[in-house]
Amino acid sequence: MKLTLRVWRQKNADADGAMSTYEVDGISPDMSFLEMLDVLNEQLILSGEEPVAFDHDCREGICGACSLVINGDAHGPERTTTCQLHMRSFKDGDTIDIEPWRAAAFPVVKDLVVDRSAFDRIIQAGGYITAPTGSAPEAHATPVPKADADFAFEHAECIGCGACVAACPNGAAMLFTSAKINHLNVLPQGAPERETRVLDMVAQMDAEGFGGCTLTGECATACPKGIPLMSITSMNKEWLRATRKVAER
């Protein structure tokens, strides 16, 4: 396959960026998208040019590091992570636009790399449980109804990639935040911080400068792990419940 790549190049956070065009040849349809970028970078290095900076880690669709907007879609044309997107999703001779996440809360660091530490600060605000020190408790010591366990596992699948933010026309982080809140709030282990968790994490999300949610649904469509849109509804109910409890005290 021979492809034309239009890649966002930006020297650093303070520099102006622009799209640069490159031609790559000999791309196998069985390559992953990141392997194709590896080929591009080898080509750039051999020609004495600066390679394209992009995030990656596990390359197994687990870590959520491979954050790219491909032809206007978060993670590309398939509902998967960029590292699991294969070049057979494209055709010989295609022109592919490759950009970083576009969101005020995700400033560009260099080229295709963005700073997603805003997600870390949301987690730090309440994504934990109070647990006594010592050995691990017996697995069956605290029974959990299957419906609650399934609900928690569904939301625990969130890998924090940020595709929901990149896909949202408002740059909202409601799907990510709701997944982290719902994962813990439904379990008995998360009950002690149930009210403070949702209030603190939503407050931190707002403080980070993410946009407001208007339930367009683009976040759930782009999520590679299939976190449902109703997750946001569940979080809103938790927030209202916590707000009423605080007001009653």
N, C-alpha and C positions, 0 to 999 in steps of 0.2 A: 504494500500500500504506500502511496505517496500522498502526503498531506500538507496543507498550508496551515500553519499555526499562528494565530494572532494572540500574543501573550502580553499581559499587563506587566510592565517593567517599572519599578520605582526603587531608587537607590536606597532611601531610608524614609523614616516617618515624616521628615520635614521637607523632603524633595517632592517636586511635581512628578506625576507618573504619566505614562503614555503607552499605547499599544505598539508592540514591535512585531514584525512579521518574519517568520522563519519557515523554511521548507525542510521537511524530513522525508526520507525515502527508506524503503526496506522494512517497513513496519508490519509485523505479523498480526493478523486478526486475533491471534490467541494471546497477544500481550495485554497486560493490564494498562490502564491509562497512565499510571505512574511509571511503569516500565517504558512507555513511549516517551515520557518526559525525561527519563534517564538517558535514552538514546539522544534526545535533543541536547541535553547537557554535555554528553560526551562529545557531540559534534561542536558545541560552542567552545568547550575547553581546548579541543584540538586546534581550533581556529584562533585561539588566543582571546576569546571573549569571556565575559562574566557569565557563569551558569545561572539559570533561573532558580531562585530560592522558592521552595515550596515545603509545606509541612507534611510529614509522614512518620509513622512509627511501626506499628505491627504489620501493616499491609494485609491484614486478615479480616477487616471489617469490624474490628472490636474496639479500637482505641478512639476513633472519631477524629484523629488528627488531620486526615487528608481532606481539607476543606477547600474546594474549588467550585467556582461557578463556570459551567461549561455550556457554551451556546445559550446563555441566559438561564440555565437551570442549575439549582444547587445539586452538586454531585453528578450532574449530567442527565442524559435522557432516560436512564433506568433508575428505578427506585432502589438504590443501593449506595454504598459508600464509593468514593472515587477510586479507592484501591481495588475494589471488586468490579469496577466497570471495565469491560474489555473492548478492545478496538474493533471487534466484530460488530459493535453497535454503530460504527461509522462506515462510510463507503470510500473506496479509492478515489482520490481527487477532492475530498471534502475540505472545506475551510472551517477550522474550529477556533472559536473565541474562548480564551481561558483567562478568567479574572479571579481576584480574591473575593471573600465575603464583602458585601457592601452594607455596612451598618455603622452608625455613629459610635456605638458602644464597642465596635471591633476595629480599632484603628489599624491601618496597614503598617507593618514593621519593615518589610522589604518584599518587593515583587508580589508574590502570591501568599505571603505569610502575614497573618493578622494576629493581633493581641486579643486573646479570648479570656484573659484573666478576670474579666467581669463575671464570667460563669463561676470561677473559683470563689469569688467574694460572695456570690449568692449562696453557694454551698456552705461557706464558712458562717453565714448568718444564721443557719438553722438546720443544715443537713446532717444532723448527728443525733444520737440517742444517749440518754443517761444510763450508764451501765456500771455496776460495782466492779471493782478490781478483783483479781483472782482468776481461778481457772474458768474455762468456758462452761456455761450451764449445760445441763442435759438437753439434747435437741428437742425432746418431747415434753419438757417441763412446763412449757406454756403452749397449750393447744391453740391453734389458729384455724378458724373455719376455712374450708377449702375456697369458698368464694372470695374471702379476704386475701388468702394466700395468692390466688390466681391474679387478683387485682394488683397486688403489690408486685408480683413478678413481672406483670405486663409493663408496669411503669419503671421498674428497675432496669429494664432493657435499654433505657435512654443512655447513649454513649457521650452525650454532651458535645456533639460535633458542631452544632450551631446552624445546621441546614434550615431549621425552623425560622431562625432570625433572618437568614439570607433570603429565604423565599417570601417572607412576610412583606407586603408593601409598606407596612408601618415600622418594620424593624423591631417587632415585638418579641419578647422572650418568654411569653406566657406558657408555651407548650413545654419548654425545658423546665421552667420553674414548677409548673404543675406536676410534671412527672416526678421530680425530686420530692415534692411535698406529699403527694399522694402515696408514693412508695412507702414512706415512713408513717404517715398519719393513720393508715388503715391497720397497722400492726400493733399489737399490745406493747411491744418494746418501745414504740414511738409515742405512746400515749402521754407520758409526763410532759413532753414539749409540744403537744398537739396545737395549742393555741399560739404559743410564742413562735413556733416554727413558721406557721403560715404568715403571721403578721410581720415577723422579722425578714423573712425571705422575700416577700412581696415588696416590703419597704426598700430593701437593698436593690431589688430589681429596678424599681423606679428611680432610685438614686444613681444607678449606673447609666441612665439616659436611654434605655430601650424605649421604643415607641409603644403606643397603646394598642390593645387588641380590639379589632372590630369583627372577629370571627369570620374572616374571609375563607378560612380553611386551607390556605396555601401551606401553612406550617405542617399540618398532618399529611398533606399530599407529598411533601418533600421528605418527610422523616424516613430515614432508611430502616428504622426499627419498628415502624408502624404504630407509634404512640397515637392513640385516638384523640380526636378533637374534644370528645366529652371529658377528657382529662382536665381541660380548662374549666369546664362547668363544675366539675367536682371540687377544684381548687377554689373557685369563687364561692361555692357553698361553705367550704371550710373557713374562708376568710370572713364571710358574713356571720357565721356561727361564733368565731373567735372575737369579732368586733362586738357582738352583742354581749358575750360573756364578760369582756373587759368593761363595757359600759355599765353592767349590772353590779360590778364590784364597788 
